Amino acid sequence: MSTTKQLHDLGQSLWLDNISRAMLDDGTLAGYIRDFSITGLTSNPSIFNEAIGHGDTYDDGIRAKTRAGQSGESLFMELALEDLRRAADLFHPVFVATDGVDGWVSMEVSPLLAADTAGSIAAARQIFDQADRPNLYVKIPGTPEGVPAIEESIFDGVPINVTLLFSTEQYRAVADAYMRGIERRIAAGLSPQVASVASLFVSRWDRAVADKVPADLHNTLGIAVARRTYRAYREMLASERWRGLAAQGALPQRLLWASTGTKDPDASDTLYVEALAAPDTIDTIPVKTLYAFVDHGVLRGPMAEDGGDAEAVLAKFVQAGIDLAALATQLQVDGAKAFVTSWQELLHTIASRGEALAGAGEA
């Protein structure tokens, strides 16, 4: 049995951390679904910038939309949603078979809205309506300004992928926002079945402290944070508050592991995938990491529900002078800034491509 099938049977979903028009056109994504138990995918501005900036698969779309008067964010949004609609349709059988638990794709609100609660709420609604697919999550960052936008969007019936989470405390804040949104829907006589996932970024922790701690602590912080957060997730699912919502038909906000590609060339390229195997979670996996795990990954059993040695490991980092709470905040701030940079690069790529195609057409 393949290692990806073993993860699937364990109860973890594998979602591809990538999308491109080429992989849709040539059947690569369909092959991942068939051969590697891929049951969803995520996207972000960097992924689309890479896809649009290399090759010519988007040229016809950019040319047609430019001629129709579209530009900037609106042009990109429709380009991206064209791809995501096709991917959502490929995953729709999984979505139906799992009653909406699995089989999702994700599209990000503009990172420029990270500190704009009202703008994020409006953008989430617009993206979900424009996508016209029931199995599309809208990604909103779990920043302080994003938390109320998450609650309001859930109340509004928009499925949300909460992104840019780095700590157990940040996770708990968005889990609470999700439940508040569901509770408000129930109080208003609306269906409680609005799906959500909470995305915890893992490997960025280790990159941030690589030159600040002893070698024996390298590549252990992200996993320890994940284990602590998994314990909080299991506690949430066992809580009286959640059980009451579940009894009325609410879907659990599943915990998602993001940033699971190994950044340290001296570490195993399957380090995070193996360590993060856990039931009722999702691992968003880069293509390179997926192939590595298929080739030589080893499934060593599920993560301990009580967090295992997480607290002991985290204590070592505190002793080494790492302020975990401050670093979590900084990682979230830096992540939001990096998304803005990627977004601006993406819009520049599209504008440059549009100008080049227009020039070629005039020639």
LONUZA-78221 format. One line per field, with one value per residue (C-alpha): residue in three letters; chain; x negated, y, z negated. Coordinates in pm, whole numbers, plus 50000, padded with zeros to 5 digits. Each point is the difference from the previous one (the first is absolute). Layout:
N
res <- (Ala,...)
chain <- (A,...)
east <- (X,...)
north <- (Y,...)
up <- (Z,...)
END
This chain:
363
res <- (Met,Ser,Thr,Thr,Lys,Gln,Leu,His,Asp,Leu,Gly,Gln,Ser,Leu,Trp,Leu,Asp,Asn,Ile,Ser,Arg,Ala,Met,Leu,Asp,Asp,Gly,Thr,Leu,Ala,Gly,Tyr,Ile,Arg,Asp,Phe,Ser,Ile,Thr,Gly,Leu,Thr,Ser,Asn,Pro,Ser,Ile,Phe,Asn,Glu,Ala,Ile,Gly,His,Gly,Asp,Thr,Tyr,Asp,Asp,Gly,Ile,Arg,Ala,Lys,Thr,Arg,Ala,Gly,Gln,Ser,Gly,Glu,Ser,Leu,Phe,Met,Glu,Leu,Ala,Leu,Glu,Asp,Leu,Arg,Arg,Ala,Ala,Asp,Leu,Phe,His,Pro,Val,Phe,Val,Ala,Thr,Asp,Gly,Val,Asp,Gly,Trp,Val,Ser,Met,Glu,Val,Ser,Pro,Leu,Leu,Ala,Ala,Asp,Thr,Ala,Gly,Ser,Ile,Ala,Ala,Ala,Arg,Gln,Ile,Phe,Asp,Gln,Ala,Asp,Arg,Pro,Asn,Leu,Tyr,Val,Lys,Ile,Pro,Gly,Thr,Pro,Glu,Gly,Val,Pro,Ala,Ile,Glu,Glu,Ser,Ile,Phe,Asp,Gly,Val,Pro,Ile,Asn,Val,Thr,Leu,Leu,Phe,Ser,Thr,Glu,Gln,Tyr,Arg,Ala,Val,Ala,Asp,Ala,Tyr,Met,Arg,Gly,Ile,Glu,Arg,Arg,Ile,Ala,Ala,Gly,Leu,Ser,Pro,Gln,Val,Ala,Ser,Val,Ala,Ser,Leu,Phe,Val,Ser,Arg,Trp,Asp,Arg,Ala,Val,Ala,Asp,Lys,Val,Pro,Ala,Asp,Leu,His,Asn,Thr,Leu,Gly,Ile,Ala,Val,Ala,Arg,Arg,Thr,Tyr,Arg,Ala,Tyr,Arg,Glu,Met,Leu,Ala,Ser,Glu,Arg,Trp,Arg,Gly,Leu,Ala,Ala,Gln,Gly,Ala,Leu,Pro,Gln,Arg,Leu,Leu,Trp,Ala,Ser,Thr,Gly,Thr,Lys,Asp,Pro,Asp,Ala,Ser,Asp,Thr,Leu,Tyr,Val,Glu,Ala,Leu,Ala,Ala,Pro,Asp,Thr,Ile,Asp,Thr,Ile,Pro,Val,Lys,Thr,Leu,Tyr,Ala,Phe,Val,Asp,His,Gly,Val,Leu,Arg,Gly,Pro,Met,Ala,Glu,Asp,Gly,Gly,Asp,Ala,Glu,Ala,Val,Leu,Ala,Lys,Phe,Val,Gln,Ala,Gly,Ile,Asp,Leu,Ala,Ala,Leu,Ala,Thr,Gln,Leu,Gln,Val,Asp,Gly,Ala,Lys,Ala,Phe,Val,Thr,Ser,Trp,Gln,Glu,Leu,Leu,His,Thr,Ile,Ala,Ser,Arg,Gly,Glu,Ala,Leu,Ala,Gly,Ala,Gly,Glu,Ala)
chain <- (A,A,A,A,A,A,A,A,A,A,A,A,A,A,A,A,A,A,A,A,A,A,A,A,A,A,A,A,A,A,A,A,A,A,A,A,A,A,A,A,A,A,A,A,A,A,A,A,A,A,A,A,A,A,A,A,A,A,A,A,A,A,A,A,A,A,A,A,A,A,A,A,A,A,A,A,A,A,A,A,A,A,A,A,A,A,A,A,A,A,A,A,A,A,A,A,A,A,A,A,A,A,A,A,A,A,A,A,A,A,A,A,A,A,A,A,A,A,A,A,A,A,A,A,A,A,A,A,A,A,A,A,A,A,A,A,A,A,A,A,A,A,A,A,A,A,A,A,A,A,A,A,A,A,A,A,A,A,A,A,A,A,A,A,A,A,A,A,A,A,A,A,A,A,A,A,A,A,A,A,A,A,A,A,A,A,A,A,A,A,A,A,A,A,A,A,A,A,A,A,A,A,A,A,A,A,A,A,A,A,A,A,A,A,A,A,A,A,A,A,A,A,A,A,A,A,A,A,A,A,A,A,A,A,A,A,A,A,A,A,A,A,A,A,A,A,A,A,A,A,A,A,A,A,A,A,A,A,A,A,A,A,A,A,A,A,A,A,A,A,A,A,A,A,A,A,A,A,A,A,A,A,A,A,A,A,A,A,A,A,A,A,A,A,A,A,A,A,A,A,A,A,A,A,A,A,A,A,A,A,A,A,A,A,A,A,A,A,A,A,A,A,A,A,A,A,A,A,A,A,A,A,A,A,A,A,A,A,A,A,A,A,A,A,A,A,A,A,A,A,A,A,A,A,A,A,A,A,A,A,A,A,A)
east <- (50000,49867,49897,50257,50275,49880,50039,50346,50101,49862,50257,49781,50078,49717,50057,49765,49832,49996,50213,49934,50194,49739,50064,50370,49954,49758,50173,49731,50248,50236,49705,49918,50361,49993,49653,49909,50332,50000,50344,49969,49762,49904,49879,49832,49857,49651,50136,50196,49710,49782,50264,50085,49642,49868,50132,50282,50303,50161,49926,50335,50187,49793,50034,50379,50060,49772,50190,50325,49869,49898,49676,49830,50177,50322,49811,49796,50304,50180,49686,49950,50364,50004,49733,50157,50342,49844,49813,50313,50188,49727,50033,50379,50052,49790,50196,50328,49873,49875,50307,49793,49717,49741,49951,49930,49798,49903,49977,49847,50147,49762,49715,50042,50311,49817,50069,50342,50280,50289,49808,49916,50365,50115,49719,50070,50365,49911,49741,50228,50289,49778,49845,50344,49873,50118,49657,49792,49854,49917,49674,49998,49692,50045,49864,50168,50197,50072,50162,50326,50005,49983,50291,50212,49921,50096,50325,50048,49967,49659,49763,49670,49644,49832,49639,49685,50038,49679,50094,50248,50132,50061,50173,50227,50104,50116,50161,50203,50089,50116,50221,50145,50092,50173,50178,50132,50126,50186,50150,50115,50161,49733,49821,49695,49821,49743,49657,49664,49638,49734,49653,49699,49666,49726,49657,49969,49944,49686,49865,50052,49790,49740,49716,50120,50006,49762,49977,50185,50310,49999,50319,50189,50183,50261,50097,50025,50229,50210,50027,50108,50261,50123,50064,50206,50188,50088,50108,50225,50162,50061,50143,50362,50037,49890,50194,50313,49937,49913,50326,50181,49811,49697,49684,49669,49752,49718,49641,49776,49621,49850,49636,49908,49712,49659,49794,49675,49795,49841,50337,50216,50215,50295,49942,50322,50234,49891,50016,50340,50195,50320,50365,50256,49737,49879,49644,49946,49701,49773,49947,49632,50084,50282,49767,49743,50260,50129,49644,49851,50233,50081,50322,49909,50345,50236,49913,50081,50328,49848,49720,49731,49674,50107,49977,49658,49862,50150,49849,49654,50057,50112,49682,49804,50145,50279,50313,50257,50296,49807,49862,50348,50122,49697,50038,50362,49907,49713,50223,50260,49729,49860,50347,50029,49664,50107,50331,49827,49755,50292,50186,49677,49953,50353,49966,49667,50139,50301,49781,49775,50298,50154,49672,49971,50355,49933,49683)
north <- (50000,50345,50237,50255,49737,49914,50364,50007,49685,50154,50276,50280,50180,50086,50321,50119,50333,50096,50067,50097,49995,49765,49730,50029,49982,49707,49784,50032,50102,49719,49764,50126,49936,49650,49889,50198,50038,50378,50125,50379,50286,50347,50302,50329,50298,49847,49681,50192,50234,49699,49840,50316,50121,49678,49866,50123,49813,50319,50218,49951,50081,50308,50123,49953,50158,50294,50065,49986,50279,49796,50066,49961,49812,49937,49843,49780,49897,49866,49827,49830,49905,49843,49760,49949,49923,49723,49866,50022,49793,49733,49984,50020,49620,49999,50299,49814,49667,50163,50222,50314,49909,49953,50083,50375,50263,50340,50356,50289,50343,50278,50013,50377,49941,49828,50296,50083,49809,50141,49969,49635,49918,50159,49838,49655,50024,50124,49729,49719,50126,50057,49655,49837,49675,49857,49847,50318,50148,50368,50060,50270,50048,49939,50345,50204,50184,49672,49826,50206,49967,49621,49999,50226,49804,49673,50158,50118,49640,50035,49703,50130,49871,50193,50056,50137,49834,49939,49913,49816,50333,50127,49671,50019,50354,49894,49679,50216,50238,49705,49867,50346,50028,49660,50084,50321,49807,49755,50285,50159,49676,49939,49678,49933,49824,50257,49842,50137,49898,50161,50004,49985,50083,49766,50015,50379,49965,49797,50235,50295,49851,49802,50236,50071,49657,49702,49748,49732,50222,50062,49899,49912,50322,49994,49642,50075,50296,49776,49735,50256,50133,49651,49943,50323,49882,49666,50182,50225,49700,49839,50317,50025,50312,49825,49681,50209,50161,49668,49852,50270,49909,50229,49889,50006,50268,49765,50077,50038,49978,50260,50067,49631,50004,49962,50319,49863,49807,49800,49871,49722,50118,49811,50124,50194,49770,49705,50191,50157,49683,50044,49899,50268,50236,50116,50024,50243,49855,50158,49794,49934,49881,49783,49813,49960,49855,49763,49887,49950,50136,49791,50017,49955,50021,50280,50305,49968,50170,50140,50171,49749,50171,50341,50186,49855,50099,50349,50049,49944,50287,50228,49906,50086,50351,49970,50202,49770,50237,50291,49783,49871,50358,50096,49699,50095,50363,49893,49747,50265,50229,49719,49933,50368,49985,49686,50163,50307,49783,49800,50310,50128,49668,50014,50363,49933,49694,50194,50278,49749,49820,50328,50103,49665,50036,50346,49875)
up <- (50000,50091,49723,50115,49981,49649,49898,50155,49810,49680,50042,50134,50325,50238,50190,50270,49927,50366,50305,50361,50323,50143,49739,50069,50378,50008,49739,49732,49731,50094,49969,49651,49899,50148,49894,49687,49811,50047,49891,50024,50069,49888,50193,49918,50192,50020,50155,50263,50069,50073,50222,50197,50033,50155,50328,50217,49867,49867,50302,50174,49681,49924,50360,50006,49661,50077,50323,49800,49779,49696,49815,49665,49724,50192,50291,49768,49798,50304,50131,49664,49960,50345,49876,49660,50145,50209,49697,49785,50256,49989,49622,49996,49978,49681,49871,50052,49864,49678,49950,50045,49766,50276,50368,49972,50183,49859,50131,49808,49937,50095,49746,50008,49787,49712,49767,50150,49828,50203,50327,49926,49929,50326,50203,49856,50102,50347,50065,49884,50212,50304,49969,50005,49848,49665,49930,50016,49683,49979,49813,49733,49779,49628,49911,49724,50271,50178,49701,50009,50380,49960,49755,50220,50318,49833,49884,50359,50123,50168,49950,49859,50005,49718,50099,49837,49660,49807,49643,49783,49872,50353,50083,49696,50096,50347,49872,49763,50284,50210,49724,49932,50367,49990,49674,50153,50303,49778,49800,50327,50120,50267,50086,49781,50284,50108,50040,49890,49951,49782,50159,49767,50164,49879,50167,49980,49625,50059,50263,49763,49716,50198,49909,49646,49833,49957,50284,49801,50002,50376,50183,49680,49913,50276,49921,49628,50070,50226,49729,49741,50243,50086,49629,49991,50310,49840,49684,50207,50170,49659,49844,49896,50211,50318,49932,49969,50338,50162,49871,50196,50319,49992,50180,49811,50096,50094,49913,50306,50006,50234,50090,49984,50248,49837,50022,49849,50261,49718,49876,50142,50289,49847,49644,49953,50190,49788,49671,50070,50078,49799,50039,50084,50139,50340,50130,50286,50177,50266,50316,49924,49648,50133,50232,49722,49764,50267,50076,49653,49733,49694,49802,49634,49854,49898,49796,49629,49914,49681,50192,49901,49909,50131,49669,49915,50339,49984,49655,50150,50241,49720,49811,50315,49991,50256,49918,50161,49973,50148,50278,50089,50037,50207,50228,50065,50073,50226,50174,50076,50140,50215,50142,50094,50178,50189,50092,50141,50195,50138,50121,50156,50180,50141,50107,50170,50172,50120,50143,50177,50152,50111,50160,50178,50126,50142,50169)
END
